[in-house]
């Protein structure tokens, strides 16, 4: 191999490499668009889930919590909180009690603010967290407590 590339060899490597990575990007994009409908259960999206996501965004929950690994690491991961806290009715009751009790006055513990959400808003937030818990996220987080 020569110590220096000619201009035409460098150009061919540049264009060949660019073409390879563009084709790779397109193939991975296609594969992702084919796999997502089976993994994200978008057919189970309801108005309550959409309202719950709005509440999640309006109150900047992701500023402290993570959801499927995305967000801040100040407070617990919430993608599997539905599974951790007992499922359907038990989860909604748990979330209502938890939100009403905030902020907890435990020395040395991080404090969650009181958002003064209505029962309906907490139920919608519970539906959103329930929906996210059913997304196939490759078993994230790696432990049940997040």
C-alpha positions as CSV (number, residue, x, y, z in Angstrom):
1,X,0.0,0.0,0.0
2,X,1.4,3.4,-0.9
3,X,2.3,5.8,1.9
4,X,0.2,8.5,0.3
5,X,-3.2,8.2,-1.3
6,X,-3.8,9.8,-4.6
7,X,-6.6,12.3,-4.8
8,X,-8.8,9.9,-6.8
9,X,-8.2,7.1,-4.3
10,X,-9.1,9.4,-1.4
11,X,-12.2,10.6,-3.2
12,X,-13.2,6.9,-4.0
13,X,-12.8,6.0,-0.3
14,X,-14.8,9.1,0.8
15,X,-17.7,8.4,-1.6
16,X,-17.6,4.6,-1.1
17,X,-17.7,5.1,2.7
18,X,-20.4,7.7,2.5
19,X,-22.6,5.5,0.3
20,X,-22.0,2.5,2.6
21,X,-23.1,4.4,5.7
22,X,-26.1,6.0,3.9
23,X,-27.3,2.5,2.8
24,X,-26.7,1.2,6.4
25,X,-28.7,4.1,7.8
26,X,-31.6,3.5,5.4
27,X,-31.6,-0.3,6.2
28,X,-31.7,0.3,9.9
29,X,-34.4,2.9,9.6
30,X,-36.5,0.5,7.5
31,X,-35.9,-2.3,10.1
32,X,-37.0,0.0,13.0
33,X,-40.2,1.1,11.2
34,X,-41.1,-2.5,10.7
35,X,-40.4,-3.5,14.3
36,X,-42.0,-0.6,16.2
37,X,-45.7,-1.5,15.8
38,X,-45.1,-4.9,17.4
39,X,-43.1,-3.4,20.3
40,X,-44.9,-0.2,21.2
41,X,-48.6,-1.4,21.3
42,X,-49.8,1.8,19.7
43,X,-53.2,0.2,19.2
44,X,-53.8,0.5,22.9
45,X,-53.4,4.3,23.0
46,X,-56.4,5.9,24.6
47,X,-57.5,9.5,25.4
48,X,-56.6,8.9,29.1
49,X,-53.1,7.8,28.1
50,X,-52.7,11.0,26.0
51,X,-54.0,13.2,28.8
52,X,-51.6,11.4,31.2
53,X,-48.7,12.2,28.9
54,X,-49.8,15.8,28.8
55,X,-49.7,15.9,32.6
56,X,-46.3,14.2,32.5
57,X,-45.0,16.9,30.2
58,X,-46.7,19.9,31.9
59,X,-45.3,19.0,35.3
60,X,-41.8,18.2,33.9
61,X,-41.7,14.8,35.5
62,X,-38.8,13.9,33.3
63,X,-36.8,16.6,34.9
64,X,-36.4,14.3,37.9
65,X,-37.6,10.8,36.8
66,X,-36.5,8.6,34.0
67,X,-38.8,6.8,31.7
68,X,-37.3,3.8,29.8
69,X,-33.8,5.2,30.7
70,X,-34.5,8.7,29.3
71,X,-34.6,11.7,31.6
72,X,-33.0,12.8,34.9
73,X,-31.6,10.4,37.4
74,X,-32.7,12.3,40.5
75,X,-35.8,10.2,41.2
76,X,-36.7,6.6,40.4
77,X,-37.3,5.1,37.0
78,X,-41.0,5.0,36.3
79,X,-41.3,2.7,33.2
80,X,-41.9,-0.3,35.5
81,X,-43.6,1.4,38.5
82,X,-46.9,-0.1,37.4
83,X,-45.4,-3.6,37.7
84,X,-43.7,-2.8,41.0
85,X,-46.8,-1.5,42.7
86,X,-49.4,-4.2,42.1
87,X,-51.1,-3.7,38.8
88,X,-54.5,-2.1,37.8
89,X,-56.6,-0.9,40.7
90,X,-53.9,-1.3,43.3
91,X,-51.6,0.9,41.2
92,X,-54.1,3.7,40.8
93,X,-54.9,3.7,44.5
94,X,-51.1,3.7,45.3
95,X,-50.4,6.6,42.9
96,X,-53.3,8.7,44.3
97,X,-52.0,8.1,47.9
98,X,-48.4,8.8,46.9
99,X,-49.2,12.0,45.1
100,X,-51.4,13.3,47.9
101,X,-48.7,12.6,50.5
102,X,-46.0,14.7,48.8
103,X,-43.7,16.1,49.9
104,X,-42.7,13.5,52.4
105,X,-40.9,14.9,55.4
106,X,-38.2,12.3,55.7
107,X,-34.7,13.6,56.7
108,X,-32.1,13.0,54.1
109,X,-34.5,12.0,51.4
110,X,-35.2,13.8,48.2
111,X,-38.5,15.6,48.2
112,X,-41.1,15.4,45.4
113,X,-43.2,18.6,45.1
114,X,-46.9,18.7,45.6
115,X,-48.5,19.2,42.2
116,X,-52.1,19.4,43.5
117,X,-53.4,17.1,40.8
118,X,-57.1,16.2,40.7
119,X,-58.2,12.5,41.1
120,X,-58.9,12.5,37.3
121,X,-55.5,13.8,36.5
122,X,-53.8,11.2,38.7
123,X,-55.9,8.5,37.0
124,X,-54.8,9.7,33.6
125,X,-51.2,9.8,34.8
126,X,-51.7,6.2,36.0
127,X,-53.0,5.2,32.6
128,X,-50.0,6.7,30.9
129,X,-47.5,4.9,33.3
130,X,-49.5,1.7,32.8
131,X,-49.3,2.1,29.0
132,X,-45.5,2.7,29.1
133,X,-44.9,-0.3,31.3
134,X,-46.3,-2.5,28.5
135,X,-43.9,-1.2,25.9
136,X,-41.3,-3.9,24.9
137,X,-38.2,-2.1,26.1
138,X,-35.8,-5.0,26.2
139,X,-36.3,-5.6,29.9
140,X,-35.2,-2.1,30.9
141,X,-34.5,-1.2,33.7
142,X,-32.3,-4.2,34.6
143,X,-33.8,-4.5,38.1
144,X,-37.4,-4.2,39.2
145,X,-36.8,-1.2,41.5
146,X,-35.5,0.9,38.6
